[in-house]
Amino acid sequence: MANKIKSLPTPKDKGPLTAKLLGQYVKARRTQSNLRLEDTALLCNVAKDTLSKIENARGGVRFENILHVCQMLGIELKVVPWEHKLEKKS
């Protein structure tokens, strides 16, 4: 019998995105979808080791693979133009 996947909560951290925080989001989304690492890697068409590196914030992963995994899991990454930030401070 397969092990039950423990659903992790969505991270509550706010502020700048770090590799560690993004990894927590990816892992939370995967576990909340009741997907094993192996199944998610297959779904995203990446190696299991690649997905593990993303979730654990280890180096050596191509940026396009990170973006692809996020897209496949429905994690939206957004770039805020710097002009927008300057306008808010005024």
PDB file with one MODEL, atoms N, CA, C and O in Angstrom:
MODEL        1
ATOM      1  N   MET A   1       0.845  -1.176   0.000  1.00  0.00           N
ATOM      2  CA  MET A   1       0.000   0.000   0.000  1.00  0.00           C
ATOM      3  C   MET A   1       0.895   1.246   0.000  1.00  0.00           C
ATOM      4  O   MET A   1       1.874   1.314   0.744  1.00  0.00           O
ATOM      5  N   ALA A   2       0.554   2.217  -0.831  1.00  0.00           N
ATOM      6  CA  ALA A   2       1.335   3.440  -0.949  1.00  0.00           C
ATOM      7  C   ALA A   2       1.176   4.302   0.293  1.00  0.00           C
ATOM      8  O   ALA A   2       0.126   4.312   0.935  1.00  0.00           O
ATOM      9  N   ASN A   3       2.238   5.024   0.614  1.00  0.00           N
ATOM     10  CA  ASN A   3       2.185   5.938   1.756  1.00  0.00           C
ATOM     11  C   ASN A   3       1.239   7.090   1.453  1.00  0.00           C
ATOM     12  O   ASN A   3       1.179   7.577   0.324  1.00  0.00           O
ATOM     13  N   LYS A   4       0.499   7.522   2.471  1.00  0.00           N
ATOM     14  CA  LYS A   4      -0.389   8.671   2.325  1.00  0.00           C
ATOM     15  C   LYS A   4       0.460   9.935   2.282  1.00  0.00           C
ATOM     16  O   LYS A   4       1.418  10.074   3.042  1.00  0.00           O
ATOM     17  N   ILE A   5       0.115  10.831   1.414  1.00  0.00           N
ATOM     18  CA  ILE A   5       0.856  12.079   1.265  1.00  0.00           C
ATOM     19  C   ILE A   5       0.312  13.087   2.262  1.00  0.00           C
ATOM     20  O   ILE A   5      -0.890  13.351   2.293  1.00  0.00           O
ATOM     21  N   LYS A   6       1.194  13.650   3.077  1.00  0.00           N
ATOM     22  CA  LYS A   6       0.798  14.640   4.070  1.00  0.00           C
ATOM     23  C   LYS A   6       0.725  16.011   3.398  1.00  0.00           C
ATOM     24  O   LYS A   6       1.731  16.532   2.916  1.00  0.00           O
ATOM     25  N   SER A   7      -0.456  16.576   3.373  1.00  0.00           N
ATOM     26  CA  SER A   7      -0.673  17.887   2.761  1.00  0.00           C
ATOM     27  C   SER A   7      -0.035  18.975   3.614  1.00  0.00           C
ATOM     28  O   SER A   7      -0.329  19.100   4.802  1.00  0.00           O
ATOM     29  N   LEU A   8       0.830  19.749   3.004  1.00  0.00           N
ATOM     30  CA  LEU A   8       1.495  20.838   3.710  1.00  0.00           C
ATOM     31  C   LEU A   8       0.730  22.135   3.504  1.00  0.00           C
ATOM     32  O   LEU A   8       0.127  22.336   2.450  1.00  0.00           O
ATOM     33  N   PRO A   9       0.746  23.018   4.497  1.00  0.00           N
ATOM     34  CA  PRO A   9       0.042  24.292   4.345  1.00  0.00           C
ATOM     35  C   PRO A   9       0.759  25.218   3.364  1.00  0.00           C
ATOM     36  O   PRO A   9       1.971  25.121   3.168  1.00  0.00           O
ATOM     37  N   THR A  10      -0.006  26.106   2.761  1.00  0.00           N
ATOM     38  CA  THR A  10       0.577  27.121   1.891  1.00  0.00           C
ATOM     39  C   THR A  10       1.417  28.059   2.748  1.00  0.00           C
ATOM     40  O   THR A  10       0.948  28.516   3.790  1.00  0.00           O
ATOM     41  N   PRO A  11       2.656  28.360   2.332  1.00  0.00           N
ATOM     42  CA  PRO A  11       3.494  29.265   3.129  1.00  0.00           C
ATOM     43  C   PRO A  11       2.818  30.619   3.327  1.00  0.00           C
ATOM     44  O   PRO A  11       2.115  31.111   2.445  1.00  0.00           O
ATOM     45  N   LYS A  12       3.039  31.200   4.475  1.00  0.00           N
ATOM     46  CA  LYS A  12       2.433  32.493   4.805  1.00  0.00           C
ATOM     47  C   LYS A  12       3.410  33.654   4.632  1.00  0.00           C
ATOM     48  O   LYS A  12       3.031  34.818   4.760  1.00  0.00           O
ATOM     49  N   ASP A  13       4.669  33.330   4.340  1.00  0.00           N
ATOM     50  CA  ASP A  13       5.696  34.372   4.222  1.00  0.00           C
ATOM     51  C   ASP A  13       5.340  35.391   3.156  1.00  0.00           C
ATOM     52  O   ASP A  13       4.845  35.049   2.082  1.00  0.00           O
ATOM     53  N   LYS A  14       5.596  36.622   3.469  1.00  0.00           N
ATOM     54  CA  LYS A  14       5.429  37.718   2.523  1.00  0.00           C
ATOM     55  C   LYS A  14       6.815  38.313   2.293  1.00  0.00           C
ATOM     56  O   LYS A  14       7.742  38.065   3.064  1.00  0.00           O
ATOM     57  N   GLY A  15       6.946  39.083   1.250  1.00  0.00           N
ATOM     58  CA  GLY A  15       8.224  39.732   0.990  1.00  0.00           C
ATOM     59  C   GLY A  15       8.910  39.146  -0.222  1.00  0.00           C
ATOM     60  O   GLY A  15       8.282  38.476  -1.041  1.00  0.00           O
ATOM     61  N   PRO A  16      10.194  39.399  -0.332  1.00  0.00           N
ATOM     62  CA  PRO A  16      10.933  38.969  -1.519  1.00  0.00           C
ATOM     63  C   PRO A  16      10.922  37.453  -1.681  1.00  0.00           C
ATOM     64  O   PRO A  16      11.020  36.703  -0.709  1.00  0.00           O
ATOM     65  N   LEU A  17      10.802  37.033  -2.910  1.00  0.00           N
ATOM     66  CA  LEU A  17      10.814  35.609  -3.215  1.00  0.00           C
ATOM     67  C   LEU A  17      12.239  35.085  -3.140  1.00  0.00           C
ATOM     68  O   LEU A  17      13.162  35.668  -3.708  1.00  0.00           O
ATOM     69  N   THR A  18      12.403  33.986  -2.437  1.00  0.00           N
ATOM     70  CA  THR A  18      13.697  33.310  -2.351  1.00  0.00           C
ATOM     71  C   THR A  18      13.527  31.896  -2.899  1.00  0.00           C
ATOM     72  O   THR A  18      12.407  31.413  -3.066  1.00  0.00           O
ATOM     73  N   ALA A  19      14.644  31.247  -3.175  1.00  0.00           N
ATOM     74  CA  ALA A  19      14.591  29.863  -3.655  1.00  0.00           C
ATOM     75  C   ALA A  19      13.919  28.978  -2.608  1.00  0.00           C
ATOM     76  O   ALA A  19      13.144  28.086  -2.953  1.00  0.00           O
ATOM     77  N   LYS A  20      14.211  29.220  -1.344  1.00  0.00           N
ATOM     78  CA  LYS A  20      13.628  28.424  -0.269  1.00  0.00           C
ATOM     79  C   LYS A  20      12.108  28.597  -0.218  1.00  0.00           C
ATOM     80  O   LYS A  20      11.372  27.617  -0.101  1.00  0.00           O
ATOM     81  N   LEU A  21      11.646  29.836  -0.305  1.00  0.00           N
ATOM     82  CA  LEU A  21      10.209  30.111  -0.260  1.00  0.00           C
ATOM     83  C   LEU A  21       9.501  29.525  -1.485  1.00  0.00           C
ATOM     84  O   LEU A  21       8.423  28.944  -1.353  1.00  0.00           O
ATOM     85  N   LEU A  22      10.085  29.667  -2.655  1.00  0.00           N
ATOM     86  CA  LEU A  22       9.475  29.101  -3.852  1.00  0.00           C
ATOM     87  C   LEU A  22       9.395  27.582  -3.736  1.00  0.00           C
ATOM     88  O   LEU A  22       8.395  26.979  -4.124  1.00  0.00           O
ATOM     89  N   GLY A  23      10.439  26.972  -3.207  1.00  0.00           N
ATOM     90  CA  GLY A  23      10.424  25.527  -2.989  1.00  0.00           C
ATOM     91  C   GLY A  23       9.313  25.103  -2.049  1.00  0.00           C
ATOM     92  O   GLY A  23       8.678  24.069  -2.255  1.00  0.00           O
ATOM     93  N   GLN A  24       9.074  25.904  -1.012  1.00  0.00           N
ATOM     94  CA  GLN A  24       7.988  25.601  -0.075  1.00  0.00           C
ATOM     95  C   GLN A  24       6.637  25.687  -0.769  1.00  0.00           C
ATOM     96  O   GLN A  24       5.753  24.871  -0.509  1.00  0.00           O
ATOM     97  N   TYR A  25       6.471  26.666  -1.649  1.00  0.00           N
ATOM     98  CA  TYR A  25       5.222  26.793  -2.405  1.00  0.00           C
ATOM     99  C   TYR A  25       5.017  25.599  -3.329  1.00  0.00           C
ATOM    100  O   TYR A  25       3.916  25.053  -3.410  1.00  0.00           O
ATOM    101  N   VAL A  26       6.068  25.197  -4.020  1.00  0.00           N
ATOM    102  CA  VAL A  26       5.964  24.067  -4.946  1.00  0.00           C
ATOM    103  C   VAL A  26       5.603  22.788  -4.182  1.00  0.00           C
ATOM    104  O   VAL A  26       4.729  22.028  -4.598  1.00  0.00           O
ATOM    105  N   LYS A  27       6.286  22.568  -3.068  1.00  0.00           N
ATOM    106  CA  LYS A  27       6.024  21.355  -2.288  1.00  0.00           C
ATOM    107  C   LYS A  27       4.612  21.381  -1.697  1.00  0.00           C
ATOM    108  O   LYS A  27       3.922  20.362  -1.688  1.00  0.00           O
ATOM    109  N   ALA A  28       4.186  22.542  -1.207  1.00  0.00           N
ATOM    110  CA  ALA A  28       2.835  22.658  -0.647  1.00  0.00           C
ATOM    111  C   ALA A  28       1.782  22.372  -1.718  1.00  0.00           C
ATOM    112  O   ALA A  28       0.817  21.651  -1.468  1.00  0.00           O
ATOM    113  N   ARG A  29       1.969  22.932  -2.896  1.00  0.00           N
ATOM    114  CA  ARG A  29       1.006  22.726  -3.986  1.00  0.00           C
ATOM    115  C   ARG A  29       0.950  21.250  -4.379  1.00  0.00           C
ATOM    116  O   ARG A  29      -0.125  20.692  -4.600  1.00  0.00           O
ATOM    117  N   ARG A  30       2.140  20.623  -4.461  1.00  0.00           N
ATOM    118  CA  ARG A  30       2.201  19.209  -4.823  1.00  0.00           C
ATOM    119  C   ARG A  30       1.481  18.348  -3.804  1.00  0.00           C
ATOM    120  O   ARG A  30       0.674  17.492  -4.168  1.00  0.00           O
ATOM    121  N   THR A  31       1.769  18.569  -2.523  1.00  0.00           N
ATOM    122  CA  THR A  31       1.166  17.735  -1.486  1.00  0.00           C
ATOM    123  C   THR A  31      -0.325  18.018  -1.330  1.00  0.00           C
ATOM    124  O   THR A  31      -1.098  17.105  -1.044  1.00  0.00           O
ATOM    125  N   GLN A  32      -0.734  19.262  -1.512  1.00  0.00           N
ATOM    126  CA  GLN A  32      -2.153  19.590  -1.451  1.00  0.00           C
ATOM    127  C   GLN A  32      -2.919  18.947  -2.605  1.00  0.00           C
ATOM    128  O   GLN A  32      -4.123  18.710  -2.505  1.00  0.00           O
ATOM    129  N   SER A  33      -2.214  18.669  -3.698  1.00  0.00           N
ATOM    130  CA  SER A  33      -2.816  17.984  -4.850  1.00  0.00           C
ATOM    131  C   SER A  33      -2.718  16.474  -4.712  1.00  0.00           C
ATOM    132  O   SER A  33      -3.102  15.729  -5.615  1.00  0.00           O
ATOM    133  N   ASN A  34      -2.196  16.028  -3.566  1.00  0.00           N
ATOM    134  CA  ASN A  34      -2.054  14.604  -3.267  1.00  0.00           C
ATOM    135  C   ASN A  34      -1.191  13.872  -4.303  1.00  0.00           C
ATOM    136  O   ASN A  34      -1.487  12.744  -4.698  1.00  0.00           O
ATOM    137  N   LEU A  35      -0.123  14.543  -4.730  1.00  0.00           N
ATOM    138  CA  LEU A  35       0.791  13.983  -5.725  1.00  0.00           C
ATOM    139  C   LEU A  35       2.122  13.614  -5.092  1.00  0.00           C
ATOM    140  O   LEU A  35       2.680  14.368  -4.295  1.00  0.00           O
ATOM    141  N   ARG A  36       2.617  12.446  -5.457  1.00  0.00           N
ATOM    142  CA  ARG A  36       3.961  12.051  -5.029  1.00  0.00           C
ATOM    143  C   ARG A  36       4.972  12.805  -5.877  1.00  0.00           C
ATOM    144  O   ARG A  36       4.650  13.291  -6.961  1.00  0.00           O
ATOM    145  N   LEU A  37       6.194  12.898  -5.376  1.00  0.00           N
ATOM    146  CA  LEU A  37       7.280  13.567  -6.091  1.00  0.00           C
ATOM    147  C   LEU A  37       7.442  12.960  -7.486  1.00  0.00           C
ATOM    148  O   LEU A  37       7.565  13.684  -8.474  1.00  0.00           O
ATOM    149  N   GLU A  38       7.439  11.628  -7.559  1.00  0.00           N
ATOM    150  CA  GLU A  38       7.632  10.922  -8.826  1.00  0.00           C
ATOM    151  C   GLU A  38       6.525  11.254  -9.826  1.00  0.00           C
ATOM    152  O   GLU A  38       6.791  11.485 -11.006  1.00  0.00           O
ATOM    153  N   ASP A  39       5.279  11.277  -9.341  1.00  0.00           N
ATOM    154  CA  ASP A  39       4.144  11.565 -10.218  1.00  0.00           C
ATOM    155  C   ASP A  39       4.176  13.003 -10.720  1.00  0.00           C
ATOM    156  O   ASP A  39       3.865  13.275 -11.879  1.00  0.00           O
ATOM    157  N   THR A  40       4.553  13.914  -9.839  1.00  0.00           N
ATOM    158  CA  THR A  40       4.618  15.323 -10.219  1.00  0.00           C
ATOM    159  C   THR A  40       5.722  15.557 -11.232  1.00  0.00           C
ATOM    160  O   THR A  40       5.538  16.308 -12.190  1.00  0.00           O
ATOM    161  N   ALA A  41       6.861  14.925 -11.032  1.00  0.00           N
ATOM    162  CA  ALA A  41       7.962  15.048 -11.987  1.00  0.00           C
ATOM    163  C   ALA A  41       7.529  14.544 -13.361  1.00  0.00           C
ATOM    164  O   ALA A  41       7.843  15.156 -14.382  1.00  0.00           O
ATOM    165  N   LEU A  42       6.819  13.443 -13.381  1.00  0.00           N
ATOM    166  CA  LEU A  42       6.326  12.890 -14.640  1.00  0.00           C
ATOM    167  C   LEU A  42       5.322  13.842 -15.288  1.00  0.00           C
ATOM    168  O   LEU A  42       5.380  14.086 -16.493  1.00  0.00           O
ATOM    169  N   LEU A  43       4.410  14.372 -14.489  1.00  0.00           N
ATOM    170  CA  LEU A  43       3.416  15.324 -14.977  1.00  0.00           C
ATOM    171  C   LEU A  43       4.076  16.570 -15.569  1.00  0.00           C
ATOM    172  O   LEU A  43       3.637  17.096 -16.592  1.00  0.00           O
ATOM    173  N   CYS A  44       5.126  17.025 -14.915  1.00  0.00           N
ATOM    174  CA  CYS A  44       5.813  18.250 -15.339  1.00  0.00           C
ATOM    175  C   CYS A  44       6.899  17.990 -16.383  1.00  0.00           C
ATOM    176  O   CYS A  44       7.509  18.927 -16.897  1.00  0.00           O
ATOM    177  N   ASN A  45       7.135  16.718 -16.691  1.00  0.00           N
ATOM    178  CA  ASN A  45       8.151  16.333 -17.662  1.00  0.00           C
ATOM    179  C   ASN A  45       9.552  16.819 -17.264  1.00  0.00           C
ATOM    180  O   ASN A  45      10.311  17.325 -18.090  1.00  0.00           O
ATOM    181  N   VAL A  46       9.868  16.650 -15.972  1.00  0.00           N
ATOM    182  CA  VAL A  46      11.209  16.942 -15.455  1.00  0.00           C
ATOM    183  C   VAL A  46      11.679  15.735 -14.664  1.00  0.00           C
ATOM    184  O   VAL A  46      10.875  14.893 -14.264  1.00  0.00           O
ATOM    185  N   ALA A  47      12.963  15.656 -14.443  1.00  0.00           N
ATOM    186  CA  ALA A  47      13.510  14.564 -13.646  1.00  0.00           C
ATOM    187  C   ALA A  47      13.072  14.713 -12.187  1.00  0.00           C
ATOM    188  O   ALA A  47      12.870  15.825 -11.698  1.00  0.00           O
ATOM    189  N   LYS A  48      12.931  13.593 -11.515  1.00  0.00           N
ATOM    190  CA  LYS A  48      12.578  13.596 -10.089  1.00  0.00           C
ATOM    191  C   LYS A  48      13.600  14.411  -9.302  1.00  0.00           C
ATOM    192  O   LYS A  48      13.233  15.159  -8.396  1.00  0.00           O
ATOM    193  N   ASP A  49      14.883  14.269  -9.644  1.00  0.00           N
ATOM    194  CA  ASP A  49      15.948  15.016  -8.971  1.00  0.00           C
ATOM    195  C   ASP A  49      15.785  16.522  -9.179  1.00  0.00           C
ATOM    196  O   ASP A  49      16.059  17.307  -8.271  1.00  0.00           O
ATOM    197  N   THR A  50      15.345  16.924 -10.362  1.00  0.00           N
ATOM    198  CA  THR A  50      15.122  18.346 -10.647  1.00  0.00           C
ATOM    199  C   THR A  50      14.030  18.904  -9.747  1.00  0.00           C
ATOM    200  O   THR A  50      14.189  19.975  -9.160  1.00  0.00           O
ATOM    201  N   LEU A  51      12.928  18.183  -9.640  1.00  0.00           N
ATOM    202  CA  LEU A  51      11.827  18.628  -8.788  1.00  0.00           C
ATOM    203  C   LEU A  51      12.259  18.672  -7.331  1.00  0.00           C
ATOM    204  O   LEU A  51      11.897  19.598  -6.605  1.00  0.00           O
ATOM    205  N   SER A  52      13.019  17.690  -6.902  1.00  0.00           N
ATOM    206  CA  SER A  52      13.522  17.666  -5.530  1.00  0.00           C
ATOM    207  C   SER A  52      14.435  18.866  -5.269  1.00  0.00           C
ATOM    208  O   SER A  52      14.371  19.477  -4.203  1.00  0.00           O
ATOM    209  N   LYS A  53      15.272  19.197  -6.231  1.00  0.00           N
ATOM    210  CA  LYS A  53      16.159  20.367  -6.084  1.00  0.00           C
ATOM    211  C   LYS A  53      15.349  21.652  -5.955  1.00  0.00           C
ATOM    212  O   LYS A  53      15.700  22.526  -5.163  1.00  0.00           O
ATOM    213  N   ILE A  54      14.275  21.774  -6.721  1.00  0.00           N
ATOM    214  CA  ILE A  54      13.427  22.968  -6.629  1.00  0.00           C
ATOM    215  C   ILE A  54      12.788  23.042  -5.245  1.00  0.00           C
ATOM    216  O   ILE A  54      12.826  24.087  -4.596  1.00  0.00           O
ATOM    217  N   GLU A  55      12.203  21.938  -4.797  1.00  0.00           N
ATOM    218  CA  GLU A  55      11.502  21.927  -3.509  1.00  0.00           C
ATOM    219  C   GLU A  55      12.451  22.182  -2.335  1.00  0.00           C
ATOM    220  O   GLU A  55      12.046  22.755  -1.324  1.00  0.00           O
ATOM    221  N   ASN A  56      13.693  21.764  -2.463  1.00  0.00           N
ATOM    222  CA  ASN A  56      14.646  21.906  -1.357  1.00  0.00           C
ATOM    223  C   ASN A  56      15.635  23.041  -1.551  1.00  0.00           C
ATOM    224  O   ASN A  56      16.622  23.147  -0.823  1.00  0.00           O
ATOM    225  N   ALA A  57      15.365  23.897  -2.544  1.00  0.00           N
ATOM    226  CA  ALA A  57      16.163  25.095  -2.807  1.00  0.00           C
ATOM    227  C   ALA A  57      17.646  24.784  -2.999  1.00  0.00           C
ATOM    228  O   ALA A  57      18.519  25.514  -2.531  1.00  0.00           O
ATOM    229  N   ARG A  58      17.904  23.683  -3.700  1.00  0.00           N
ATOM    230  CA  ARG A  58      19.289  23.360  -4.040  1.00  0.00           C
ATOM    231  C   ARG A  58      19.558  23.923  -5.431  1.00  0.00           C
ATOM    232  O   ARG A  58      18.633  24.081  -6.228  1.00  0.00           O
ATOM    233  N   GLY A  59      20.793  24.218  -5.718  1.00  0.00           N
ATOM    234  CA  GLY A  59      21.170  24.803  -7.007  1.00  0.00           C
ATOM    235  C   GLY A  59      21.179  23.792  -8.131  1.00  0.00           C
ATOM    236  O   GLY A  59      20.861  22.617  -7.943  1.00  0.00           O
ATOM    237  N   GLY A  60      21.551  24.275  -9.302  1.00  0.00           N
ATOM    238  CA  GLY A  60      21.723  23.406 -10.448  1.00  0.00           C
ATOM    239  C   GLY A  60      20.466  23.136 -11.249  1.00  0.00           C
ATOM    240  O   GLY A  60      20.408  22.146 -11.979  1.00  0.00           O
ATOM    241  N   VAL A  61      19.454  23.989 -11.133  1.00  0.00           N
ATOM    242  CA  VAL A  61      18.213  23.813 -11.890  1.00  0.00           C
ATOM    243  C   VAL A  61      18.082  24.975 -12.871  1.00  0.00           C
ATOM    244  O   VAL A  61      18.235  26.138 -12.500  1.00  0.00           O
ATOM    245  N   ARG A  62      17.796  24.639 -14.125  1.00  0.00           N
ATOM    246  CA  ARG A  62      17.620  25.688 -15.126  1.00  0.00           C
ATOM    247  C   ARG A  62      16.360  26.485 -14.817  1.00  0.00           C
ATOM    248  O   ARG A  62      15.331  25.933 -14.428  1.00  0.00           O
ATOM    249  N   PHE A  63      16.466  27.787 -15.000  1.00  0.00           N
ATOM    250  CA  PHE A  63      15.360  28.684 -14.699  1.00  0.00           C
ATOM    251  C   PHE A  63      14.111  28.300 -15.475  1.00  0.00           C
ATOM    252  O   PHE A  63      13.007  28.364 -14.934  1.00  0.00           O
ATOM    253  N   GLU A  64      14.265  27.904 -16.728  1.00  0.00           N
ATOM    254  CA  GLU A  64      13.097  27.525 -17.524  1.00  0.00           C
ATOM    255  C   GLU A  64      12.393  26.306 -16.931  1.00  0.00           C
ATOM    256  O   GLU A  64      11.175  26.180 -17.061  1.00  0.00           O
ATOM    257  N   ASN A  65      13.132  25.410 -16.285  1.00  0.00           N
ATOM    258  CA  ASN A  65      12.508  24.263 -15.623  1.00  0.00           C
ATOM    259  C   ASN A  65      11.710  24.699 -14.405  1.00  0.00           C
ATOM    260  O   ASN A  65      10.629  24.171 -14.145  1.00  0.00           O
ATOM    261  N   ILE A  66      12.231  25.651 -13.666  1.00  0.00           N
ATOM    262  CA  ILE A  66      11.512  26.188 -12.510  1.00  0.00           C
ATOM    263  C   ILE A  66      10.205  26.827 -12.968  1.00  0.00           C
ATOM    264  O   ILE A  66       9.148  26.580 -12.389  1.00  0.00           O
ATOM    265  N   LEU A  67      10.286  27.648 -14.009  1.00  0.00           N
ATOM    266  CA  LEU A  67       9.082  28.298 -14.531  1.00  0.00           C
ATOM    267  C   LEU A  67       8.072  27.276 -15.032  1.00  0.00           C
ATOM    268  O   LEU A  67       6.871  27.429 -14.812  1.00  0.00           O
ATOM    269  N   HIS A  68       8.550  26.240 -15.702  1.00  0.00           N
ATOM    270  CA  HIS A  68       7.665  25.211 -16.241  1.00  0.00           C
ATOM    271  C   HIS A  68       6.944  24.457 -15.113  1.00  0.00           C
ATOM    272  O   HIS A  68       5.737  24.228 -15.192  1.00  0.00           O
ATOM    273  N   VAL A  69       7.677  24.077 -14.074  1.00  0.00           N
ATOM    274  CA  VAL A  69       7.073  23.372 -12.940  1.00  0.00           C
ATOM    275  C   VAL A  69       6.011  24.252 -12.296  1.00  0.00           C
ATOM    276  O   VAL A  69       4.917  23.780 -11.989  1.00  0.00           O
ATOM    277  N   CYS A  70       6.321  25.510 -12.090  1.00  0.00           N
ATOM    278  CA  CYS A  70       5.339  26.425 -11.493  1.00  0.00           C
ATOM    279  C   CYS A  70       4.094  26.529 -12.361  1.00  0.00           C
ATOM    280  O   CYS A  70       2.973  26.500 -11.854  1.00  0.00           O
ATOM    281  N   GLN A  71       4.290  26.649 -13.658  1.00  0.00           N
ATOM    282  CA  GLN A  71       3.149  26.742 -14.573  1.00  0.00           C
ATOM    283  C   GLN A  71       2.311  25.471 -14.514  1.00  0.00           C
ATOM    284  O   GLN A  71       1.085  25.547 -14.444  1.00  0.00           O
ATOM    285  N   MET A  72       2.940  24.326 -14.542  1.00  0.00           N
ATOM    286  CA  MET A  72       2.209  23.062 -14.531  1.00  0.00           C
ATOM    287  C   MET A  72       1.434  22.853 -13.225  1.00  0.00           C
ATOM    288  O   MET A  72       0.391  22.198 -13.219  1.00  0.00           O
ATOM    289  N   LEU A  73       1.943  23.409 -12.122  1.00  0.00           N
ATOM    290  CA  LEU A  73       1.274  23.262 -10.829  1.00  0.00           C
ATOM    291  C   LEU A  73       0.295  24.405 -10.545  1.00  0.00           C
ATOM    292  O   LEU A  73      -0.353  24.426  -9.499  1.00  0.00           O
ATOM    293  N   GLY A  74       0.194  25.345 -11.471  1.00  0.00           N
ATOM    294  CA  GLY A  74      -0.739  26.454 -11.295  1.00  0.00           C
ATOM    295  C   GLY A  74      -0.238  27.518 -10.337  1.00  0.00           C
ATOM    296  O   GLY A  74      -1.026  28.250  -9.739  1.00  0.00           O
ATOM    297  N   ILE A  75       1.083  27.600 -10.195  1.00  0.00           N
ATOM    298  CA  ILE A  75       1.678  28.628  -9.344  1.00  0.00           C
ATOM    299  C   ILE A  75       2.032  29.807 -10.240  1.00  0.00           C
ATOM    300  O   ILE A  75       2.851  29.682 -11.150  1.00  0.00           O
ATOM    301  N   GLU A  76       1.416  30.938  -9.978  1.00  0.00           N
ATOM    302  CA  GLU A  76       1.629  32.120 -10.808  1.00  0.00           C
ATOM    303  C   GLU A  76       2.771  32.957 -10.247  1.00  0.00           C
ATOM    304  O   GLU A  76       2.743  33.386  -9.094  1.00  0.00           O
ATOM    305  N   LEU A  77       3.763  33.176 -11.078  1.00  0.00           N
ATOM    306  CA  LEU A  77       4.862  34.072 -10.709  1.00  0.00           C
ATOM    307  C   LEU A  77       4.635  35.381 -11.450  1.00  0.00           C
ATOM    308  O   LEU A  77       4.254  35.391 -12.620  1.00  0.00           O
ATOM    309  N   LYS A  78       4.875  36.479 -10.754  1.00  0.00           N
ATOM    310  CA  LYS A  78       4.538  37.780 -11.310  1.00  0.00           C
ATOM    311  C   LYS A  78       5.708  38.731 -11.093  1.00  0.00           C
ATOM    312  O   LYS A  78       6.316  38.751 -10.023  1.00  0.00           O
ATOM    313  N   VAL A  79       6.013  39.510 -12.110  1.00  0.00           N
ATOM    314  CA  VAL A  79       7.041  40.535 -12.007  1.00  0.00           C
ATOM    315  C   VAL A  79       6.338  41.879 -11.863  1.00  0.00           C
ATOM    316  O   VAL A  79       5.483  42.231 -12.676  1.00  0.00           O
ATOM    317  N   VAL A  80       6.697  42.616 -10.838  1.00  0.00           N
ATOM    318  CA  VAL A  80       6.116  43.936 -10.617  1.00  0.00           C
ATOM    319  C   VAL A  80       7.108  44.968 -11.136  1.00  0.00           C
ATOM    320  O   VAL A  80       8.237  45.035 -10.649  1.00  0.00           O
ATOM    321  N   PRO A  81       6.708  45.771 -12.116  1.00  0.00           N
ATOM    322  CA  PRO A  81       7.625  46.785 -12.648  1.00  0.00           C
ATOM    323  C   PRO A  81       8.101  47.726 -11.548  1.00  0.00           C
ATOM    324  O   PRO A  81       7.337  48.085 -10.652  1.00  0.00           O
ATOM    325  N   TRP A  82       9.333  48.111 -11.622  1.00  0.00           N
ATOM    326  CA  TRP A  82       9.914  48.953 -10.580  1.00  0.00           C
ATOM    327  C   TRP A  82       9.280  50.324 -10.546  1.00  0.00           C
ATOM    328  O   TRP A  82       9.264  50.955  -9.489  1.00  0.00           O
ATOM    329  N   GLU A  83       8.746  50.823 -11.678  1.00  0.00           N
ATOM    330  CA  GLU A  83       8.067  52.121 -11.669  1.00  0.00           C
ATOM    331  C   GLU A  83       6.879  52.079 -10.708  1.00  0.00           C
ATOM    332  O   GLU A  83       6.583  53.057 -10.022  1.00  0.00           O
ATOM    333  N   HIS A  84       6.203  50.929 -10.673  1.00  0.00           N
ATOM    334  CA  HIS A  84       5.044  50.757  -9.785  1.00  0.00           C
ATOM    335  C   HIS A  84       5.462  50.911  -8.321  1.00  0.00           C
ATOM    336  O   HIS A  84       4.750  51.540  -7.539  1.00  0.00           O
ATOM    337  N   LYS A  85       6.578  50.357  -7.957  1.00  0.00           N
ATOM    338  CA  LYS A  85       7.056  50.465  -6.585  1.00  0.00           C
ATOM    339  C   LYS A  85       7.432  51.893  -6.247  1.00  0.00           C
ATOM    340  O   LYS A  85       7.174  52.347  -5.132  1.00  0.00           O
ATOM    341  N   LEU A  86       8.031  52.612  -7.177  1.00  0.00           N
ATOM    342  CA  LEU A  86       8.420  53.999  -6.939  1.00  0.00           C
ATOM    343  C   LEU A  86       7.176  54.868  -6.745  1.00  0.00           C
ATOM    344  O   LEU A  86       7.184  55.769  -5.906  1.00  0.00           O
ATOM    345  N   GLU A  87       6.125  54.616  -7.496  1.00  0.00           N
ATOM    346  CA  GLU A  87       4.894  55.391  -7.388  1.00  0.00           C
ATOM    347  C   GLU A  87       4.233  55.210  -6.022  1.00  0.00           C
ATOM    348  O   GLU A  87       3.672  56.161  -5.477  1.00  0.00           O
ATOM    349  N   LYS A  88       4.295  54.013  -5.469  1.00  0.00           N
ATOM    350  CA  LYS A  88       3.664  53.739  -4.175  1.00  0.00           C
ATOM    351  C   LYS A  88       4.328  54.487  -3.044  1.00  0.00           C
ATOM    352  O   LYS A  88       3.660  54.840  -2.072  1.00  0.00           O
ATOM    353  N   LYS A  89       5.643  54.746  -3.140  1.00  0.00           N
ATOM    354  CA  LYS A  89       6.374  55.410  -2.057  1.00  0.00           C
ATOM    355  C   LYS A  89       6.045  56.900  -1.983  1.00  0.00           C
ATOM    356  O   LYS A  89       6.197  57.513  -0.927  1.00  0.00           O
ATOM    357  N   SER A  90       5.601  57.482  -3.080  1.00  0.00           N
ATOM    358  CA  SER A  90       5.315  58.919  -3.102  1.00  0.00           C
ATOM    359  C   SER A  90       4.079  59.269  -2.330  1.00  0.00           C
ATOM    360  O   SER A  90       3.708  60.441  -2.256  1.00  0.00           O
TER     361      SER A  90
ENDMDL
END
